[in-house]
Amino acid sequence: MRILFLSCLLLAGYYSKAQQKQVPTRMEFAGIKLRIMDDAREEIQKDVDALTASPKYFEIKAERARTYFPIIERIFREEGLPDDFKYLCLQESALISDAVSSSNAVGYWQFKDFTAVEVGMRVDKQVDERKNIVASTRGAAKYMHNNNKFFDNWLHALQAYQMGAGGAMKVLTNHEGAKSMTVTKKTYWYVKKYLAHKIAFEGSTDQPGEVIVSEYYDGAGKSLKEIANESGLDIEEVEKYNKWLIKGRIPDDKPYAVILPKVGLNTPSPVAAIVPEKKQETQHEVEYTFDEPGEFPRIEDAIEARGGKIVEINGLPGIVAGLNDNIPALAKKADISLSKFLKYNDLGIDGKLIPGQVYYMKKKRSKAQAYYHVLQPDETLWSVSQKFGIKLKKLKVKNRIKDDTQITPGRVLWLRFIRPANIPIEYREVVEPEKKEMEQPLATEKQEVVIDDEDLKKENEPVDSVHITPPDSASLMVQIIKADTTSVEIEDVKEENEEEETDADSEKAERGFLKIHEVQLGQTYYAISKIYDVSVFDILDWNNLSISDKLSVGQKLEVYVKDSPVDVIEPASTADSASLTSGKIIEHEVQEGDTLYKIAKMYNVSVQDIMKWNNKEDFNISYGEKLKVQITENEN
């Protein structure tokens, strides 16, 4: 009986502990009172449970928050941003300075480079302020304020942080200045996930952290090593907290915050407390984060999970080679001819088949989805081209690599665009993998695979059969024996010429229809990219521009769109602008509480239209200001 009683007490204690982080029916966010409906509470609770499932990993994140939240809270006070937004940094990056998402967003607040530059951060080969807690937090505050100028609603501004202001405006109804709102199952997933982070970590980050960091601003012209010596700190610890400085000395163009860690006598080192091992972290993370800038999920990881199956990379179907596969057998599994299999995978007639490697069933693309990749010691250009589904020839062109060029591990490879001639080759530090003795499949006997004549006749090559003679270990030599000779030289010249002739056409087809966009007042690269549903980097690539190049009113930009050119909006000249609508111009006097978004909704026009009609370069308006608005007259 006594044992049963004690067991009940233990279970009750465990149950009580498990129920500590419960989603309430009502809570507050940034001054807005939220009512959370049961269907939404159930979803949010699942996320809260996932975040708190492992006390060890929850504490790792909470400890990072205790270290960095004092800086974030101070900056938010200075910038006038509600304190609640600090939990978003845990959701975005788990407070890992060099976290990189699968969409190439970087740093504490997960900014893409062009957005970071727009909110005042420096991003180049020397400095990446997205990895600086001070600069990136100020940038996040500015970005949130810019969003809130459209909505006057912090919850909508939060949603726009993930969707963009334009995307959020398309799906949100007007709740300007709302003091209370309801969260339902239909509420955007990103908002519900944020609420889960706020509920999970609120109250767990109030006490001081084991690692306390301070800001040092007198570093212009100094190296991190000099600052570490000056402060009596270990250089490796200083470097771990200042990954924003990519190389060289701290620039003198503006004050930069150097983060200096201080650890108590009985506390763990900052490395253990702040930067846990990547392997441990990714076991419990929902979002992908990576230790090295520019790194994307390795294809090898997917292969291990899907061994021997069809996978998709860069939008292309690929098949994974098994230990007992040979080239003709794998081509047959892929349901394509042998010659096409070799061509699609940049293989010669003596190509090697590597177990566990992905081989493509369609032509690889001219560019990858990732932007950059750091070449590892165990990689070749060919393996990188297979990793990202990009043609080997295109990979060489983008990196200005000649066929006989020797490349070194650590080189940063460009995967989407051609590296400009004025940008030097960059290298990053890489770690040599541990050498392991691998068991190789033993060659047993000569195999003979007969290929259907029809497959190869299409390539005008009369073939009787294909013989595969396995060498000592992994490589497979394919010999094609012609009917009227004992030996043959394989000529791929025709195929290569055909590919060269179609490359230009295929790239044009991939780009779509050419449109000329005339830059309007107040437009940015990002705004133009949203108009045509393309990326900022596409616009830069098509027009040989860099993110630092400023746009000017009337500037002509080439833009390629997928849809019919009839449906694409083109800027109208002053002469024929009146003929576009049958509307009339009225004046709207700005009232207290008005925003451009509110006025646009009132007259059923866009914010961009109001800015254009009134020659506005920003979203600021003042009480009593008179704005021109063009409205459509009723035809009845």
C-alpha positions as CSV (number, residue, x, y, z in Angstrom):
1,M,0.0,0.0,0.0
2,R,2.9,2.3,0.9
3,I,4.6,1.6,-2.4
4,L,1.4,2.3,-4.3
5,F,1.0,5.6,-2.5
6,L,4.6,6.6,-3.3
7,S,4.1,5.6,-6.9
8,C,1.0,7.8,-7.1
9,L,2.9,10.7,-5.7
10,L,5.7,10.3,-8.2
11,L,3.2,10.1,-11.1
12,A,1.3,13.1,-9.8
13,G,4.6,15.1,-9.6
14,Y,5.5,14.0,-13.1
15,Y,2.1,14.8,-14.4
16,S,2.2,18.2,-12.7
17,K,5.6,19.0,-14.3
18,A,4.4,17.9,-17.7
19,Q,1.4,20.3,-17.4
20,Q,3.5,23.4,-16.6
21,K,3.5,24.6,-20.2
22,Q,-0.1,24.7,-21.1
23,V,-1.6,26.9,-23.9
24,P,-4.1,29.3,-22.2
25,T,-7.4,30.3,-23.6
26,R,-6.4,33.9,-23.4
27,M,-3.0,35.6,-23.6
28,E,-1.5,38.9,-24.6
29,F,1.0,39.7,-27.4
30,A,2.4,43.2,-28.0
31,G,-0.5,44.9,-26.3
32,I,-3.1,42.8,-28.2
33,K,-5.4,40.6,-26.1
34,L,-5.7,37.2,-27.8
35,R,-8.5,34.7,-27.4
36,I,-7.3,31.2,-28.5
37,M,-10.0,28.9,-29.7
38,D,-9.8,25.2,-28.9
39,D,-8.8,24.0,-32.4
40,A,-5.9,26.4,-32.4
41,R,-4.9,25.6,-28.8
42,E,-4.6,21.9,-29.8
43,E,-2.2,22.8,-32.6
44,I,-0.1,25.2,-30.5
45,Q,0.0,22.7,-27.6
46,K,1.7,20.1,-29.9
47,D,4.4,22.7,-30.8
48,V,4.9,23.6,-27.1
49,D,5.2,19.9,-26.2
50,A,7.8,19.4,-28.9
51,L,9.8,22.4,-27.7
52,T,9.8,21.2,-24.1
53,A,10.0,17.4,-24.7
54,S,13.8,17.3,-24.0
55,P,14.8,19.2,-20.8
56,K,18.4,19.1,-22.0
57,Y,17.8,20.8,-25.4
58,F,15.2,23.1,-24.0
59,E,17.8,24.3,-21.4
60,I,20.4,24.8,-24.2
61,K,18.1,27.2,-26.0
62,A,16.9,28.9,-22.8
63,E,20.6,29.5,-21.8
64,R,21.3,31.1,-25.1
65,A,18.2,33.4,-24.5
66,R,19.5,34.3,-21.1
67,T,22.8,35.4,-22.7
68,Y,21.4,37.4,-25.6
69,F,18.0,38.6,-24.5
70,P,19.4,41.5,-22.4
71,I,20.9,42.9,-25.6
72,I,17.7,42.3,-27.6
73,E,15.5,43.8,-25.0
74,R,17.6,47.0,-24.8
75,I,17.6,47.4,-28.6
76,F,13.9,46.9,-28.8
77,R,13.3,49.5,-26.1
78,E,15.5,52.0,-28.0
79,E,13.7,51.2,-31.3
80,G,10.2,51.2,-29.8
81,L,9.4,47.6,-30.6
82,P,7.4,45.4,-28.2
83,D,9.5,43.2,-26.0
84,D,7.4,40.1,-27.0
85,F,9.2,39.9,-30.4
86,K,12.3,38.7,-28.7
87,Y,10.9,35.1,-28.7
88,L,10.8,35.2,-32.5
89,C,14.6,35.0,-32.6
90,L,14.4,31.6,-30.9
91,Q,11.9,30.5,-33.5
92,E,13.9,31.8,-36.4
93,S,17.4,30.6,-35.6
94,A,17.5,29.1,-32.0
95,L,19.9,32.1,-31.4
96,I,22.6,30.5,-33.5
97,S,24.6,33.2,-35.1
98,D,25.5,31.5,-38.4
99,A,22.3,29.5,-38.8
100,V,21.4,29.1,-42.5
101,S,18.0,28.1,-43.7
102,S,17.2,26.0,-46.7
103,S,16.2,29.3,-48.5
104,N,19.6,30.8,-47.7
105,A,18.4,33.1,-45.0
106,V,21.2,33.7,-42.5
107,G,21.9,34.7,-39.0
108,Y,20.0,35.4,-35.7
109,W,17.0,36.9,-37.4
110,Q,17.2,34.9,-40.7
111,F,17.6,37.7,-43.2
112,K,18.3,37.2,-46.9
113,D,21.2,39.4,-48.0
114,F,19.2,41.9,-50.1
115,T,16.7,42.4,-47.3
116,A,19.5,42.8,-44.8
117,V,21.1,45.5,-47.0
118,E,17.7,47.3,-47.3
119,V,17.4,47.6,-43.5
120,G,21.0,48.9,-43.0
121,M,23.2,45.9,-42.5
122,R,26.5,45.3,-44.3
123,V,26.8,42.0,-46.1
124,D,29.9,41.4,-48.2
125,K,33.0,39.2,-48.3
126,Q,34.5,40.9,-45.3
127,V,31.5,41.5,-43.0
128,D,28.1,39.8,-42.6
129,E,26.1,41.7,-40.0
130,R,23.3,39.2,-40.1
131,K,25.5,37.2,-37.7
132,N,26.0,40.2,-35.4
133,I,23.4,40.1,-32.6
134,V,23.3,43.9,-32.3
135,A,23.2,44.9,-36.0
136,S,20.7,42.1,-36.9
137,T,18.4,42.9,-34.0
138,R,18.3,46.6,-35.0
139,G,17.6,45.4,-38.6
140,A,14.8,43.2,-37.4
141,A,13.2,46.1,-35.4
142,K,13.4,48.3,-38.5
143,Y,11.8,45.6,-40.7
144,M,9.0,45.1,-38.2
145,H,8.3,48.8,-38.0
146,N,8.2,49.0,-41.8
147,N,5.6,46.2,-41.9
148,N,3.5,47.8,-39.2
149,K,3.2,51.0,-41.2
150,F,1.0,48.9,-43.5
151,F,-1.1,47.2,-40.8
152,D,-0.9,49.2,-37.6
153,N,-1.3,45.7,-36.0
154,W,1.7,43.9,-34.5
155,L,0.3,40.5,-35.0
156,H,-0.1,41.1,-38.7
157,A,3.4,42.6,-38.8
158,L,4.6,39.3,-37.3
159,Q,2.9,37.4,-40.1
160,A,4.4,39.7,-42.7
161,Y,7.9,39.0,-41.3
162,Q,7.6,35.5,-42.9
163,M,5.3,36.3,-45.8
164,G,6.4,39.8,-46.7
165,A,4.2,42.8,-46.4
166,G,2.8,42.3,-50.0
167,G,1.9,38.7,-49.4
168,A,0.3,39.4,-46.0
169,M,-1.8,42.2,-47.4
170,K,-3.3,39.8,-50.0
171,V,-4.6,37.4,-47.3
172,L,-5.3,39.5,-44.2
173,T,-8.4,41.5,-43.4
174,N,-8.3,44.9,-41.9
175,H,-7.6,44.9,-38.1
176,E,-5.8,48.2,-37.8
177,G,-5.3,49.3,-34.3
178,A,-7.0,46.2,-32.9
179,K,-6.9,45.7,-29.2
180,S,-8.2,42.2,-29.2
181,M,-8.1,39.4,-31.7
182,T,-9.1,35.7,-32.0
183,V,-6.6,32.9,-32.9
184,T,-8.3,30.0,-34.7
185,K,-7.2,26.9,-36.7
186,K,-7.2,29.1,-39.8
187,T,-4.7,31.5,-38.3
188,Y,-1.4,31.5,-40.2
189,W,0.9,28.7,-39.1
190,Y,3.9,31.0,-38.5
191,V,1.9,33.0,-36.0
192,K,0.8,29.9,-34.1
193,K,4.3,28.6,-34.0
194,Y,5.5,31.9,-32.6
195,L,2.9,31.7,-29.8
196,A,4.2,28.2,-29.0
197,H,7.7,29.6,-28.5
198,K,6.5,32.5,-26.4
199,I,4.5,30.1,-24.2
200,A,7.3,27.6,-23.9
201,F,10.1,30.0,-23.0
202,E,8.3,32.8,-21.2
203,G,9.5,32.7,-17.6
204,S,12.5,30.5,-18.3
205,T,14.8,33.2,-19.5
206,D,14.4,35.9,-16.8
207,Q,17.4,35.0,-14.6
208,P,20.9,36.0,-15.7
209,G,22.7,33.6,-18.0
210,E,25.8,31.6,-17.2
211,V,27.6,33.4,-20.0
212,I,27.3,37.2,-19.9
213,V,28.3,39.1,-23.0
214,S,29.2,42.8,-23.4
215,E,29.5,45.0,-26.4
216,Y,32.9,46.5,-27.4
217,Y,32.8,49.4,-30.0
218,D,36.5,50.6,-30.0
219,G,37.6,48.0,-32.5
220,A,38.1,49.9,-35.8
221,G,41.3,48.7,-37.5
222,K,41.9,46.0,-34.9
223,S,41.8,42.2,-35.4
224,L,39.8,40.0,-33.1
225,K,43.1,38.6,-31.8
226,E,44.2,42.0,-30.7
227,I,40.9,42.7,-29.0
228,A,41.0,39.3,-27.3
229,N,44.5,40.0,-25.9
230,E,43.4,43.5,-24.9
231,S,40.5,42.0,-23.0
232,G,42.3,39.0,-21.5
233,L,40.0,36.5,-23.3
234,D,40.8,33.4,-25.4
235,I,40.8,34.2,-29.1
236,E,38.8,31.1,-30.0
237,E,36.0,32.2,-27.7
238,V,36.0,35.8,-29.1
239,E,35.8,34.4,-32.7
240,K,32.9,32.1,-31.8
241,Y,30.8,35.1,-30.7
242,N,31.9,37.3,-33.7
243,K,31.4,35.2,-36.8
244,W,30.1,38.3,-38.5
245,L,33.7,39.3,-39.2
246,I,34.6,37.0,-42.0
247,K,38.2,38.0,-42.5
248,G,40.7,40.8,-41.8
249,R,40.4,43.6,-39.4
250,I,37.3,45.4,-38.2
251,P,36.4,48.1,-40.8
252,D,36.3,51.8,-39.8
253,D,33.3,52.8,-41.9
254,K,31.0,52.8,-38.8
255,P,31.1,51.4,-35.2
256,Y,30.7,47.7,-35.1
257,A,29.7,45.8,-31.9
258,V,32.2,43.2,-31.0
259,I,30.7,40.7,-28.6
260,L,32.9,39.8,-25.6
261,P,31.9,36.8,-23.5
262,K,32.6,36.5,-19.8
263,V,32.1,33.2,-17.9
264,G,31.8,32.7,-14.1
265,L,34.3,30.5,-12.2
266,N,31.8,27.6,-11.8
267,T,30.1,27.8,-15.1
268,P,30.7,25.9,-18.3
269,S,32.7,27.4,-21.2
270,P,30.8,29.6,-23.6
271,V,31.3,27.0,-26.3
272,A,29.4,24.4,-24.4
273,A,26.8,26.8,-23.2
274,I,26.1,28.8,-26.3
275,V,27.1,26.7,-29.3
276,P,26.1,23.0,-28.8
277,E,27.2,20.3,-31.2
278,K,25.4,20.5,-34.5
279,K,24.5,16.8,-34.4
280,Q,22.7,17.1,-31.1
281,E,20.9,20.3,-32.1
282,T,19.5,19.0,-35.3
283,Q,18.0,15.9,-33.7
284,H,15.4,18.0,-31.9
285,E,15.0,21.1,-34.2
286,V,12.0,21.5,-36.4
287,E,13.7,24.1,-38.7
288,Y,17.0,23.2,-40.5
289,T,19.9,25.2,-39.3
290,F,23.6,24.7,-40.3
291,D,26.9,25.5,-38.7
292,E,28.7,26.7,-41.9
293,P,27.4,29.6,-44.0
294,G,26.2,28.6,-47.4
295,E,25.8,24.9,-46.4
296,F,22.6,23.1,-47.4
297,P,21.2,19.7,-46.4
298,R,23.6,17.2,-47.8
299,I,22.2,14.8,-50.3
300,E,24.0,12.0,-48.6
301,D,21.7,12.3,-45.6
302,A,18.7,11.9,-47.9
303,I,20.3,8.9,-49.5
304,E,20.8,7.1,-46.2
305,A,17.1,7.6,-45.4
306,R,15.9,6.6,-48.9
307,G,18.5,4.2,-50.0
308,G,17.7,2.6,-53.4
309,K,14.7,4.8,-54.0
310,I,13.7,7.7,-56.3
311,V,14.6,11.1,-54.9
312,E,14.0,14.7,-56.0
313,I,16.8,17.2,-56.1
314,N,16.5,20.7,-57.7
315,G,13.1,19.6,-59.1
316,L,14.6,16.6,-60.9
317,P,14.0,12.9,-60.3
318,G,17.0,10.9,-59.4
319,I,17.7,7.3,-58.6
320,V,20.1,6.1,-55.9
321,A,22.7,3.5,-56.9
322,G,22.8,0.4,-54.8
323,L,25.8,-1.8,-54.0
324,N,25.0,-4.4,-56.6
325,D,24.0,-2.0,-59.4
326,N,25.9,-1.4,-62.6
327,I,25.5,1.4,-65.1
328,P,23.2,-0.4,-67.7
329,A,21.1,-1.9,-64.9
330,L,20.6,1.5,-63.2
331,A,19.7,3.1,-66.6
332,K,17.2,0.4,-67.1
333,K,15.7,1.0,-63.7
334,A,15.5,4.7,-64.5
335,D,13.7,3.7,-67.8
336,I,16.0,5.7,-70.0
337,S,18.6,4.6,-72.6
338,L,22.2,4.0,-71.7
339,S,23.4,7.0,-73.8
340,K,21.0,9.3,-72.2
341,F,21.9,8.1,-68.7
342,L,25.5,8.8,-69.3
343,K,24.7,12.2,-70.8
344,Y,22.4,13.3,-68.1
345,N,24.9,12.5,-65.4
346,D,28.0,13.9,-67.1
347,L,29.6,10.5,-67.4
348,G,32.0,9.3,-70.0
349,I,32.0,5.8,-71.4
350,D,34.4,4.8,-68.6
351,G,32.3,6.4,-65.9
352,K,32.3,5.0,-62.4
353,L,29.1,4.0,-60.6
354,I,29.3,5.0,-56.9
355,P,27.0,3.2,-54.5
356,G,24.7,5.6,-52.6
357,Q,25.2,8.3,-55.3
358,V,22.1,10.0,-56.9
359,Y,22.0,9.6,-60.7
360,Y,19.5,11.7,-62.7
361,M,16.7,10.5,-65.0
362,K,16.4,13.9,-66.8
363,K,18.8,16.6,-67.9
364,K,20.3,18.5,-65.0
365,R,19.6,22.2,-64.7
366,S,21.7,25.2,-65.6
367,K,21.6,26.4,-62.0
368,A,21.0,25.1,-58.5
369,Q,18.5,26.2,-55.9
370,A,21.3,27.0,-53.5
371,Y,23.5,30.0,-54.2
372,Y,26.9,28.9,-52.9
373,H,28.7,25.8,-51.7
374,V,32.0,25.3,-49.9
375,L,34.0,22.5,-51.6
376,Q,34.8,19.8,-49.1
377,P,38.0,17.7,-49.1
378,D,36.1,14.5,-50.2
379,E,34.3,16.3,-53.1
380,T,34.9,16.9,-56.8
381,L,33.2,19.3,-59.2
382,W,31.4,16.3,-60.6
383,S,30.1,15.2,-57.1
384,V,29.0,18.8,-56.4
385,S,27.1,18.9,-59.7
386,Q,25.3,15.7,-58.7
387,K,24.7,17.0,-55.2
388,F,22.8,20.0,-56.5
389,G,21.4,18.8,-59.8
390,I,23.4,21.3,-62.0
391,K,25.2,20.5,-65.2
392,L,29.0,20.0,-64.7
393,K,29.7,22.3,-67.6
394,K,27.5,25.1,-66.2
395,L,29.1,24.7,-62.8
396,K,32.5,25.3,-64.4
397,V,31.3,28.3,-66.3
398,K,29.7,29.9,-63.2
399,N,33.0,29.6,-61.4
400,R,35.3,30.5,-64.4
401,I,37.0,27.2,-64.1
402,K,38.8,25.7,-67.1
403,D,39.0,22.0,-67.7
404,D,42.6,21.7,-66.5
405,T,42.1,23.9,-63.4
406,Q,43.0,22.3,-60.1
407,I,40.5,23.2,-57.4
408,T,41.3,23.2,-53.7
409,P,39.0,22.2,-50.8
410,G,37.5,25.2,-49.1
411,R,36.8,27.1,-52.3
412,V,33.4,28.8,-52.4
413,L,31.5,27.7,-55.5
414,W,28.8,29.8,-57.1
415,L,25.8,27.7,-58.0
416,R,23.2,30.1,-59.4
417,F,25.0,32.9,-61.1
418,I,28.4,33.5,-62.8
419,R,30.9,34.8,-60.3
420,P,31.7,38.4,-61.5
421,A,35.2,38.9,-62.8
422,N,35.8,41.7,-60.2
423,I,35.0,39.4,-57.3
424,P,38.1,37.3,-56.3
425,I,37.9,33.6,-55.5
426,E,37.0,33.0,-51.9
427,Y,38.1,30.2,-49.6
428,R,36.6,29.0,-46.3
429,E,38.3,26.8,-43.7
430,V,37.2,23.1,-44.0
431,V,37.9,20.1,-41.8
432,E,39.6,17.1,-43.3
433,P,37.4,14.0,-42.7
434,E,38.6,11.1,-40.7
435,K,40.0,8.4,-42.9
436,K,38.1,5.2,-42.7
437,E,38.7,1.9,-44.2
438,M,35.8,1.2,-46.5
439,E,34.9,-2.3,-47.6
440,Q,34.6,-2.4,-51.3
441,P,32.4,-4.8,-53.2
442,L,34.6,-7.5,-54.7
443,A,34.6,-8.1,-58.4
444,T,33.4,-11.6,-59.0
445,E,32.8,-12.5,-62.6
446,K,32.3,-10.8,-65.9
447,Q,28.8,-9.6,-66.4
448,E,27.0,-9.2,-69.7
449,V,23.9,-7.0,-70.1
450,V,22.1,-7.0,-73.4
451,I,20.6,-3.6,-74.3
452,D,17.7,-3.2,-76.6
453,D,18.9,-2.1,-80.0
454,E,16.1,0.5,-80.3
455,D,17.5,2.6,-77.5
456,L,20.9,3.0,-79.0
457,K,19.8,3.2,-82.7
458,K,18.3,6.5,-81.8
459,E,21.8,7.8,-81.3
460,N,22.9,6.3,-84.7
461,E,25.3,3.8,-83.0
462,P,24.8,0.2,-84.3
463,V,25.3,-1.9,-81.1
464,D,25.0,-5.6,-80.5
465,S,25.7,-5.8,-76.8
466,V,27.2,-4.1,-73.8
467,H,29.8,-5.9,-71.7
468,I,30.7,-4.8,-68.2
469,T,34.1,-5.8,-66.8
470,P,34.3,-4.9,-63.1
471,P,37.8,-3.8,-62.0
472,D,39.4,-4.5,-58.7
473,S,36.9,-2.5,-56.7
474,A,34.2,0.1,-57.3
475,S,34.7,1.3,-60.9
476,L,33.0,-0.2,-63.9
477,M,34.3,-0.1,-67.4
478,V,31.7,-0.1,-70.1
479,Q,32.8,-1.4,-73.5
480,I,30.5,-1.1,-76.4
481,I,31.4,-3.7,-79.1
482,K,30.3,-2.9,-82.6
483,A,29.2,-5.7,-84.9
484,D,31.8,-5.2,-87.6
485,T,34.9,-4.4,-85.5
486,T,36.8,-5.8,-82.5
487,S,37.4,-2.4,-81.0
488,V,35.6,0.9,-81.2
489,E,36.1,4.5,-80.3
490,I,33.0,6.2,-78.9
491,E,32.3,9.6,-80.3
492,D,30.1,11.9,-78.3
493,V,30.8,14.9,-80.5
494,K,27.4,14.9,-82.1
495,E,25.6,14.8,-78.7
496,E,27.8,17.6,-77.4
497,N,27.2,19.7,-80.4
498,E,23.4,19.1,-80.1
499,E,23.5,20.1,-76.5
500,E,25.5,23.3,-77.2
501,E,23.0,24.3,-79.9
502,T,20.0,23.7,-77.5
503,D,21.5,25.2,-74.4
504,A,20.8,28.8,-75.4
505,D,17.2,27.9,-76.4
506,S,16.6,25.9,-73.3
507,E,17.8,28.7,-71.1
508,K,15.5,31.2,-72.9
509,A,12.7,28.8,-72.4
510,E,13.6,28.4,-68.8
511,R,13.6,32.2,-68.4
512,G,10.3,32.8,-70.1
513,F,9.0,35.9,-71.7
514,L,11.2,39.1,-71.7
515,K,9.6,42.2,-70.3
516,I,11.1,45.7,-69.8
517,H,10.2,47.2,-66.5
518,E,10.5,50.9,-65.9
519,V,11.5,51.7,-62.3
520,Q,8.9,53.8,-60.5
521,L,9.3,56.2,-57.6
522,G,9.8,54.3,-54.3
523,Q,10.4,50.9,-55.9
524,T,13.1,48.5,-54.6
525,Y,14.5,45.3,-56.1
526,Y,12.3,43.4,-53.7
527,A,9.2,45.2,-54.7
528,I,9.9,44.6,-58.4
529,S,10.6,41.0,-57.8
530,K,7.2,40.6,-56.2
531,I,5.4,42.2,-59.1
532,Y,6.7,39.6,-61.5
533,D,7.0,36.7,-59.0
534,V,10.8,36.3,-59.6
535,S,13.7,36.5,-57.2
536,V,15.8,39.6,-56.5
537,F,18.9,37.7,-57.6
538,D,17.3,36.8,-61.0
539,I,16.7,40.5,-61.6
540,L,20.3,41.3,-60.6
541,D,21.6,38.5,-62.9
542,W,19.5,39.5,-65.9
543,N,20.7,43.1,-65.7
544,N,24.4,42.6,-64.5
545,L,23.7,44.5,-61.3
546,S,24.8,43.9,-57.7
547,I,22.6,44.4,-54.6
548,S,24.6,47.6,-53.7
549,D,23.6,49.2,-57.1
550,K,20.9,51.8,-56.5
551,L,17.8,52.1,-58.7
552,S,16.8,55.3,-60.3
553,V,13.4,56.4,-61.5
554,G,12.9,55.6,-65.1
555,Q,15.6,53.0,-65.2
556,K,14.8,50.1,-67.6
557,L,15.2,46.5,-66.3
558,E,15.0,43.3,-68.1
559,V,12.6,40.8,-66.4
560,Y,11.7,37.3,-67.6
561,V,8.2,36.0,-66.7
562,K,6.8,32.5,-67.1
563,D,3.2,33.5,-68.0
564,S,1.9,35.1,-71.1
565,P,3.3,38.6,-71.6
566,V,-0.2,39.9,-72.1
567,D,-0.9,39.5,-68.3
568,V,2.3,41.3,-67.1
569,I,2.0,44.8,-65.9
570,E,4.1,47.3,-67.7
571,P,4.7,50.9,-66.6
572,A,2.6,53.4,-68.5
573,S,3.9,56.6,-70.0
574,T,2.6,59.9,-68.8
575,A,0.9,60.5,-72.1
576,D,-1.4,57.4,-72.0
577,S,-1.7,56.9,-68.2
578,A,-5.1,58.7,-68.2
579,S,-6.5,56.2,-70.7
580,L,-5.8,53.2,-68.4
581,T,-8.7,54.1,-66.2
582,S,-11.8,56.1,-66.4
583,G,-11.4,57.3,-62.9
584,K,-11.1,60.8,-61.4
585,I,-8.6,62.3,-59.0
586,I,-9.8,63.3,-55.5
587,E,-7.9,64.6,-52.4
588,H,-7.9,62.7,-49.2
589,E,-7.0,64.6,-46.1
590,V,-5.0,62.4,-43.6
591,Q,-6.8,61.9,-40.3
592,E,-5.5,60.8,-37.0
593,G,-4.7,57.1,-37.1
594,D,-4.6,56.9,-40.9
595,T,-2.0,54.7,-42.6
596,L,-1.3,54.3,-46.3
597,Y,-2.6,50.7,-46.0
598,K,-5.9,52.0,-44.4
599,I,-6.3,54.7,-47.1
600,A,-5.6,52.2,-49.9
601,K,-8.3,49.8,-48.5
602,M,-10.8,52.7,-48.2
603,Y,-10.5,53.5,-51.9
604,N,-9.8,50.0,-53.2
605,V,-6.4,50.9,-54.6
606,S,-2.9,49.8,-53.8
607,V,-0.4,51.4,-51.4
608,Q,2.1,51.6,-54.3
609,D,-0.5,53.5,-56.4
610,I,-0.9,56.1,-53.7
611,M,2.9,56.5,-53.3
612,K,3.2,56.9,-57.1
613,W,0.4,59.5,-57.4
614,N,1.9,61.5,-54.6
615,N,5.6,61.1,-55.4
616,K,6.3,59.4,-52.1
617,E,9.6,57.6,-51.4
618,D,8.5,56.2,-48.0
619,F,5.4,55.2,-46.1
620,N,5.4,58.3,-43.8
621,I,2.3,60.5,-43.8
622,S,1.3,63.3,-41.4
623,Y,-2.0,64.5,-40.0
624,G,-3.7,67.0,-42.3
625,E,-1.6,66.0,-45.3
626,K,-3.6,66.0,-48.6
627,L,-3.1,62.9,-50.8
628,K,-4.2,62.5,-54.4
629,V,-6.2,59.3,-55.0
630,Q,-7.5,58.1,-58.3
631,I,-10.9,56.4,-58.0
632,T,-12.9,54.5,-60.6
633,E,-16.3,56.2,-61.4
634,N,-19.4,54.2,-61.3
635,E,-20.4,53.4,-64.9
636,N,-24.2,53.1,-64.1
